[in-house]
Amino acid sequence: MNPHEYRSLLRRRRFLKEVACGIGMMGLADLLAADNQGSGAANPLAPKAPHFPGKAKNVIFMFMEGAPSQMDLYDPKPALQKYAGQPLPESLASQLRLAFTKKDAKILPSPRLFRPHGQSGIEFSDYIPHIASCADDLCLVRSMQTDAFNHHPGQALLFTGSIQLGRPTMGAWVLYGLGSESKNLPGFVVLSSGVGTSGGASNFSSGFLPSHYQGTLFRNSGDPILYLSNPEGVSPETQRETLDLIGDLNREHLAETGDEEIVSRIANYELAWRMQSAAPELADLSGEPPHIREMYGLDDPVTRQFATNCIFARRLVERGVRFILMMDASWDQHTYLNRDLKKNCNRTDKPTAALIRDLKQRGLLDSTLVVWGGEFGRTPIVEIRNTADPENAGRDHHPLAYSMWLAGGGIRGGQVIGKTDDLGFSVVEDPVHVHDLQATILHCLGFDHTRLTYRHMGRDFRLTDVHGEVVKKMLA
């Protein structure tokens, strides 16, 4: 028996079975299948209303994996020059939690030049002149704090609210709360650049939420997603018939088990079918005009990879994708800080600023929340791994004080939140914990973070765990 005869036989058997239950039930099944559900449940990715009207509809999280050095980019500390070569005071050194450096390491000044930008006069490093040109659109937070001092736990805390693995990530929570306005693309898309990430897929997992809320990783060369193109000899009609057969079998299994993951499987198959036409069109940048290509640095080998992801991010927002996670690795400068930090900034500075300006000129920045930062910061003391090379100096992990910035949907730009001490070691004004950042992001989207919950193993979980306060100073 060939596959066409087999599918035909299955359809006849299914028809007789449905007739036994009534023609009306068969019609209902067809209507549900057309809505890509296969069960009596509503579409899990359909747009949903938040708790209150939010100013942001979409999020672009520009995650600089590895932790950028805040005192070399965003938080000028001239006092480091005064105390260069001296150890930290014991009162500070006793608070350190270090991955590699000894507590008696010497203070390392920054050679970077800072100057004020925009009407707001916010100071930025000479390594990021393009981001600095957007000063009046940015809310720079210099008082970030976290509880983790190693990469994977720090990334887990930032994206899931807990250093314990297995919980839903921020993008999954946002998709769970708001659904997606895109019918032909995933509601949560991940774009990667650089070399690897410590957290990897755990930064965009759905955790214990149904799997249709997890992030979909797009590639930055070739087809955005593997296997979008049909194998040779497989026509769209044949593939459609195959999907219909698989859908019928999945719906039968769903009726027997009630397993919600089967609903996810049916929805994912149908989304994959629609993506075969939508994703290649998304990835075709040939229609971008010359001035946009130049603004992003799309044709420059240094900036091309990150610029491509930034344009993808803008296009995904235009197509209704709810959450875009851009993971760029690695900013973990334990050694050769000045050299490697400059390389990272050269790759990302121009495209980042272009994304802000492009969203703004298209009227999308007011409804798109852009977040930039890493999982923690860097120490004001030096890490030396090769004493024979004076240029080998770097900085260790530092969770007690670091910088991030936000722009767009619901955020008041042109301001600095928080302050650190003269050495950039501790927060002395307006501390913002990772949980506070999460609460503020959800607020911009229209959620009370204490009410966006999911019941699992007998209790309600949320992104902010049992912590977090909205930072009202950030809000427009």
C-alpha positions as CSV (number, residue, x, y, z in Angstrom):
1,M,0.0,0.0,0.0
2,N,1.5,3.4,-1.0
3,P,1.3,6.5,1.3
4,H,-1.6,8.0,-0.7
5,E,-3.7,4.9,-0.4
6,Y,-2.9,4.7,3.4
7,R,-3.9,8.4,3.9
8,S,-7.1,7.8,1.9
9,L,-8.0,4.7,4.0
10,L,-7.4,6.7,7.2
11,R,-9.6,9.5,6.0
12,R,-12.5,7.0,5.2
13,R,-12.2,5.3,8.6
14,R,-12.1,8.7,10.3
15,F,-15.2,9.8,8.4
16,L,-17.2,6.7,9.4
17,K,-16.0,7.2,13.0
18,E,-17.1,10.9,13.0
19,V,-20.5,10.0,11.4
20,A,-21.1,7.6,14.3
21,C,-20.7,10.6,16.6
22,G,-22.8,12.9,14.4
23,I,-22.0,15.1,11.5
24,G,-22.1,18.2,13.8
25,M,-19.1,16.9,15.8
26,M,-17.1,16.4,12.5
27,G,-17.9,19.9,11.5
28,L,-16.7,21.2,14.9
29,A,-13.5,19.3,14.5
30,D,-12.9,20.8,11.1
31,L,-13.5,24.3,12.5
32,L,-11.1,23.7,15.4
33,A,-8.5,22.4,13.0
34,A,-8.9,25.4,10.8
35,D,-8.1,27.5,13.9
36,N,-5.0,25.4,14.4
37,Q,-6.1,24.2,17.7
38,G,-7.2,20.6,17.4
39,S,-8.9,20.8,20.8
40,G,-11.7,22.8,22.4
41,A,-9.2,25.2,23.9
42,A,-8.6,28.7,22.7
43,N,-5.4,29.4,20.7
44,P,-2.7,29.6,23.4
45,L,-0.8,32.2,21.4
46,A,-3.7,34.5,20.5
47,P,-3.3,38.1,21.7
48,K,-4.4,38.6,25.3
49,A,-5.3,41.7,27.3
50,P,-2.8,42.7,30.1
51,H,-3.9,43.7,33.6
52,F,-3.9,47.4,32.5
53,P,-3.0,49.3,29.3
54,G,0.7,49.0,28.9
55,K,2.8,51.5,26.8
56,A,5.0,48.7,25.4
57,K,3.7,46.0,23.1
58,N,7.0,44.4,22.2
59,V,10.4,43.8,23.9
60,I,13.9,43.7,22.4
61,F,16.3,42.5,25.0
62,M,19.9,43.1,23.9
63,F,21.7,40.7,26.2
64,M,25.5,41.3,26.3
65,E,26.5,37.9,27.6
66,G,29.5,37.8,29.9
67,A,29.0,41.2,31.6
68,P,30.3,44.4,30.1
69,S,32.6,46.6,32.2
70,Q,30.4,49.4,33.5
71,M,33.3,51.7,34.6
72,D,34.8,51.5,31.1
73,L,31.5,52.2,29.3
74,Y,28.7,53.9,31.4
75,D,29.9,54.8,34.9
76,P,32.9,57.1,34.9
77,K,35.1,56.7,38.0
78,P,38.0,59.2,38.0
79,A,38.8,58.3,41.6
80,L,40.2,55.0,40.3
81,Q,43.2,57.0,39.0
82,K,43.8,58.4,42.5
83,Y,43.9,55.0,44.1
84,A,45.5,53.1,41.2
85,G,47.8,50.2,42.3
86,Q,46.4,50.2,45.8
87,P,44.3,47.3,47.3
88,L,40.7,47.9,48.2
89,P,40.0,48.9,51.8
90,E,39.4,45.9,54.0
91,S,35.8,47.0,54.6
92,L,35.1,46.7,50.9
93,A,37.3,43.7,50.1
94,S,35.4,41.6,52.7
95,Q,32.2,42.0,50.7
96,L,33.8,40.6,47.5
97,R,32.6,37.4,45.9
98,L,35.1,36.7,43.2
99,A,35.3,34.0,40.5
100,F,39.1,34.2,40.0
101,T,40.7,37.3,41.4
102,K,42.2,37.4,44.9
103,K,40.8,40.0,47.3
104,D,44.1,41.8,47.7
105,A,44.3,42.6,44.0
106,K,45.1,46.2,43.1
107,I,42.7,48.9,41.9
108,L,42.7,49.3,38.1
109,P,41.8,52.7,36.7
110,S,40.0,53.0,33.4
111,P,41.8,54.7,30.5
112,R,38.5,55.6,28.8
113,L,37.5,59.2,28.2
114,F,34.0,60.1,29.2
115,R,32.1,63.2,28.1
116,P,28.5,64.4,28.3
117,H,26.1,63.8,25.4
118,G,22.7,65.2,24.4
119,Q,20.5,67.7,26.2
120,S,20.5,65.4,29.2
121,G,24.3,65.6,29.5
122,I,24.7,61.9,30.4
123,E,28.4,60.8,30.3
124,F,29.4,57.9,28.1
125,S,32.7,56.3,27.2
126,D,34.6,57.0,24.0
127,Y,34.2,53.3,23.1
128,I,30.5,53.8,22.4
129,P,30.0,57.1,20.6
130,H,27.0,55.9,18.6
131,I,25.0,54.7,21.7
132,A,26.1,58.0,23.3
133,S,24.4,59.9,20.5
134,C,21.1,58.4,21.7
135,A,21.6,59.7,25.2
136,D,18.2,61.6,25.4
137,D,16.3,58.4,24.5
138,L,18.1,56.2,27.1
139,C,17.4,55.6,30.8
140,L,20.8,54.6,32.1
141,V,20.7,52.6,35.3
142,R,24.0,52.8,37.1
143,S,22.8,51.0,40.3
144,M,22.0,47.5,39.1
145,Q,22.5,44.6,41.6
146,T,22.2,40.9,41.4
147,D,22.8,37.9,43.7
148,A,24.9,35.7,41.5
149,F,28.6,36.1,40.6
150,N,29.0,33.4,38.0
151,H,27.6,33.4,34.5
152,H,25.1,30.6,34.3
153,P,23.4,31.4,37.7
154,G,23.5,35.1,36.9
155,Q,21.8,34.6,33.5
156,A,19.3,32.3,35.1
157,L,18.4,34.9,37.7
158,L,18.2,37.7,35.1
159,F,15.9,35.7,32.8
160,T,13.9,33.5,35.1
161,G,14.0,35.2,38.5
162,S,15.8,32.3,40.1
163,I,19.3,30.7,40.0
164,Q,17.4,27.4,40.1
165,L,17.2,26.0,36.6
166,G,13.9,24.9,35.0
167,R,11.8,28.0,35.4
168,P,10.2,29.9,32.6
169,T,12.3,32.7,31.1
170,M,11.3,36.3,30.6
171,G,10.3,35.9,27.0
172,A,8.1,32.9,27.8
173,W,6.4,34.8,30.6
174,V,5.7,37.8,28.3
175,L,4.3,35.4,25.6
176,Y,2.2,33.6,28.2
177,G,0.8,36.9,29.4
178,L,0.3,38.8,26.2
179,G,0.2,36.1,23.4
180,S,1.5,37.1,20.0
181,E,0.2,39.3,17.2
182,S,2.2,37.4,14.6
183,K,0.4,34.5,12.9
184,N,3.2,33.4,10.7
185,L,6.3,33.7,13.0
186,P,7.0,32.6,16.6
187,G,6.0,35.0,19.3
188,F,9.4,34.7,21.0
189,V,12.4,34.8,18.8
190,V,16.1,34.4,19.7
191,L,18.9,36.0,17.7
192,S,22.5,35.1,18.5
193,S,25.9,36.6,17.6
194,G,29.5,36.3,18.9
195,V,30.8,33.1,20.3
196,G,28.5,31.0,22.5
197,T,26.7,31.8,25.8
198,S,27.1,30.3,29.2
199,G,23.3,29.9,29.7
200,G,22.5,28.8,26.2
201,A,19.0,27.5,25.6
202,S,18.2,27.9,29.3
203,N,18.0,31.7,28.6
204,F,14.9,31.2,26.4
205,S,13.3,28.0,27.7
206,S,9.6,27.8,28.6
207,G,10.5,25.9,31.8
208,F,7.4,24.4,33.2
209,L,5.1,26.5,31.0
210,P,3.8,24.7,27.9
211,S,6.4,24.4,25.2
212,H,4.6,26.7,22.8
213,Y,5.9,29.6,24.9
214,Q,9.6,28.8,24.5
215,G,11.9,30.9,22.3
216,T,12.8,29.9,18.7
217,L,16.4,30.3,17.8
218,F,17.0,31.9,14.4
219,R,20.3,31.4,12.6
220,N,22.2,34.4,11.2
221,S,23.2,32.8,7.9
222,G,21.3,30.7,5.4
223,D,17.7,29.8,6.3
224,P,16.8,31.5,9.6
225,I,15.6,28.1,10.8
226,L,16.9,24.7,9.7
227,Y,14.7,22.6,7.4
228,L,12.5,25.5,6.3
229,S,13.0,24.3,2.7
230,N,11.3,21.1,1.7
231,P,13.5,18.2,0.7
232,E,13.8,17.6,-3.0
233,G,10.7,15.8,-4.4
234,V,8.4,16.9,-1.6
235,S,5.7,19.2,-2.9
236,P,3.7,21.7,-0.7
237,E,0.6,19.6,-1.4
238,T,2.3,16.4,-0.2
239,Q,3.6,18.2,2.9
240,R,0.1,19.6,3.7
241,E,-1.5,16.2,3.4
242,T,1.2,14.8,5.7
243,L,0.6,17.5,8.3
244,D,-3.2,16.9,8.1
245,L,-2.6,13.2,8.8
246,I,-0.3,14.0,11.7
247,G,-2.8,16.5,13.0
248,D,-5.5,13.9,13.0
249,L,-3.4,11.4,14.9
250,N,-2.4,14.1,17.4
251,R,-6.0,15.1,18.0
252,E,-7.0,11.5,18.6
253,H,-4.2,11.2,21.2
254,L,-5.2,14.5,22.7
255,A,-8.8,13.3,23.1
256,E,-7.5,10.2,24.9
257,T,-4.9,11.9,27.2
258,G,-5.8,15.6,27.6
259,D,-2.0,16.3,27.5
260,E,-1.5,20.0,27.0
261,E,1.8,19.4,25.3
262,I,-0.1,17.8,22.4
263,V,-1.9,21.1,21.9
264,S,1.6,22.7,21.7
265,R,2.7,20.1,19.2
266,I,-0.2,20.7,16.9
267,A,0.2,24.5,17.1
268,N,4.0,24.2,16.4
269,Y,3.5,22.0,13.3
270,E,1.0,24.5,11.9
271,L,3.3,27.5,12.8
272,A,6.2,25.7,11.1
273,W,4.1,25.3,7.9
274,R,3.3,29.0,7.8
275,M,6.9,30.0,8.6
276,Q,8.1,28.3,5.5
277,S,6.9,31.3,3.5
278,A,7.2,34.0,6.2
279,A,10.7,33.4,7.5
280,P,12.6,33.5,4.2
281,E,10.9,36.8,3.4
282,L,11.9,38.1,6.8
283,A,15.5,37.2,6.2
284,D,15.7,38.8,2.7
285,L,17.5,42.1,3.4
286,S,18.0,42.9,-0.3
287,G,15.1,45.4,-0.2
288,E,16.6,47.5,2.6
289,P,17.5,50.9,1.1
290,P,21.2,52.1,1.0
291,H,20.8,54.7,3.8
292,I,19.4,52.0,6.2
293,R,22.2,49.6,5.3
294,E,24.7,52.3,6.0
295,M,23.1,53.4,9.2
296,Y,23.3,49.9,10.6
297,G,26.7,49.0,9.1
298,L,25.1,46.1,7.3
299,D,27.8,46.0,4.6
300,D,30.8,46.4,6.9
301,P,32.4,43.0,7.8
302,V,33.0,44.2,11.4
303,T,29.4,45.1,12.1
304,R,27.5,42.9,9.6
305,Q,26.6,40.1,12.0
306,F,25.2,42.2,14.7
307,A,23.7,44.7,12.3
308,T,21.8,41.8,10.6
309,N,20.3,40.8,13.9
310,C,19.3,44.4,14.7
311,I,17.5,44.7,11.4
312,F,15.9,41.3,12.0
313,A,14.7,42.6,15.4
314,R,13.1,45.7,13.9
315,R,11.4,43.5,11.2
316,L,10.2,41.1,13.8
317,V,8.6,43.9,15.8
318,E,7.0,45.1,12.6
319,R,5.5,41.7,12.1
320,G,4.0,41.4,15.6
321,V,6.6,39.2,17.3
322,R,6.2,39.9,21.0
323,F,9.7,39.2,22.5
324,I,13.1,39.3,20.7
325,L,16.1,38.2,22.7
326,M,19.4,39.2,21.1
327,M,22.3,37.2,22.8
328,D,25.7,38.6,22.0
329,A,28.8,36.8,23.3
330,S,31.2,37.3,24.9
331,W,31.8,40.3,27.0
332,D,33.7,38.4,29.7
333,Q,36.9,40.3,29.7
334,H,39.0,38.7,32.4
335,T,42.1,39.5,30.2
336,Y,43.0,42.0,27.6
337,L,40.1,44.3,28.7
338,N,41.0,47.4,26.6
339,R,41.6,45.4,23.4
340,D,38.7,43.0,23.6
341,L,36.1,45.5,25.0
342,K,36.9,47.7,22.0
343,K,36.4,44.8,19.6
344,N,32.9,44.2,21.1
345,C,32.0,47.8,21.0
346,N,33.2,48.2,17.4
347,R,30.9,45.3,16.5
348,T,27.8,46.4,18.3
349,D,27.8,50.2,19.0
350,K,26.8,51.4,15.5
351,P,24.0,48.8,14.9
352,T,22.6,49.3,18.4
353,A,22.2,53.1,18.0
354,A,20.8,52.5,14.5
355,L,18.1,50.2,15.9
356,I,17.1,52.9,18.4
357,R,16.9,55.6,15.7
358,D,15.2,53.3,13.2
359,L,12.5,52.3,15.6
360,K,12.0,55.9,16.5
361,Q,11.7,57.2,12.9
362,R,9.2,54.5,12.1
363,G,7.0,55.4,15.2
364,L,7.8,52.0,16.9
365,L,10.0,53.1,19.8
366,D,7.1,54.3,21.9
367,S,5.6,50.8,21.8
368,T,8.8,48.8,21.8
369,L,10.8,48.4,25.0
370,V,14.6,48.0,24.4
371,V,16.8,46.7,27.2
372,W,20.6,46.5,27.0
373,G,22.9,44.8,29.5
374,G,24.6,41.8,31.0
375,E,24.1,39.4,33.9
376,F,26.4,41.5,36.3
377,G,29.3,43.9,36.1
378,R,33.1,44.0,36.6
379,T,35.3,44.7,39.5
380,P,37.3,47.9,40.1
381,I,40.3,45.7,40.9
382,V,42.5,44.1,38.3
383,E,42.8,40.5,37.2
384,I,46.2,39.5,35.9
385,R,46.6,36.0,34.3
386,N,49.9,36.6,32.6
387,T,52.2,38.9,34.5
388,A,54.7,39.0,31.7
389,D,52.3,41.0,29.5
390,P,51.2,44.4,30.9
391,E,48.4,44.6,28.4
392,N,46.8,41.4,29.8
393,A,44.9,43.2,32.6
394,G,41.2,42.5,32.9
395,R,38.4,42.6,35.5
396,D,36.6,39.9,37.4
397,H,32.8,39.4,37.9
398,H,31.1,41.9,40.2
399,P,27.4,41.5,41.2
400,L,27.2,44.4,43.7
401,A,27.0,47.3,41.2
402,Y,26.8,47.6,37.5
403,S,25.0,49.4,34.6
404,M,22.2,48.7,32.2
405,W,20.0,50.9,30.0
406,L,16.4,50.9,28.8
407,A,14.7,52.9,26.0
408,G,11.2,53.1,24.5
409,G,7.9,51.7,25.5
410,G,7.0,53.3,28.8
411,I,10.5,54.4,29.8
412,R,11.5,58.1,30.3
413,G,14.7,58.7,28.4
414,G,17.4,61.2,29.0
415,Q,18.0,60.3,32.7
416,V,20.4,58.4,35.0
417,I,18.9,56.2,37.7
418,G,21.1,55.4,40.8
419,K,24.7,56.1,41.8
420,T,27.7,54.1,42.9
421,D,30.5,55.0,45.2
422,D,33.8,56.6,44.0
423,L,35.3,53.3,43.1
424,G,32.2,51.8,41.4
425,F,32.1,49.1,44.1
426,S,28.8,49.6,45.9
427,V,25.5,51.2,45.1
428,V,24.9,54.4,47.2
429,E,21.7,55.7,45.7
430,D,18.5,54.1,44.3
431,P,19.6,50.4,44.1
432,V,17.8,48.4,41.3
433,H,17.8,44.7,41.8
434,V,17.3,42.3,38.9
435,H,13.8,41.5,40.3
436,D,13.0,45.3,40.2
437,L,14.1,45.4,36.6
438,Q,11.8,42.4,35.8
439,A,8.9,44.0,37.6
440,T,9.4,47.3,35.7
441,I,9.6,45.5,32.3
442,L,6.3,43.7,33.1
443,H,4.8,47.0,34.2
444,C,5.7,48.7,30.9
445,L,3.8,45.8,29.2
446,G,0.7,46.3,31.3
447,F,1.2,43.7,34.1
448,D,1.2,43.7,37.8
449,H,4.2,41.4,38.3
450,T,2.6,39.8,41.4
451,R,-0.5,38.7,39.4
452,L,1.2,37.3,36.3
453,T,1.4,33.8,37.8
454,Y,1.3,30.1,36.7
455,R,0.4,27.2,39.0
456,H,3.0,24.5,39.1
457,M,3.5,21.7,41.7
458,G,0.8,23.1,43.9
459,R,1.8,26.8,44.1
460,D,1.8,29.9,42.0
461,F,5.1,30.9,40.4
462,R,6.0,34.3,38.8
463,L,9.0,35.8,37.0
464,T,10.0,38.0,40.0
465,D,9.8,35.0,42.4
466,V,8.7,36.6,45.7
467,H,10.5,39.9,45.3
468,G,10.6,43.0,43.1
469,E,9.3,46.5,43.0
470,V,8.5,48.7,40.0
471,V,11.1,51.4,39.6
472,K,8.8,54.4,39.2
473,K,11.6,56.8,38.4
474,M,12.2,54.9,35.1
475,L,8.7,55.4,33.9
476,A,7.5,58.0,31.4
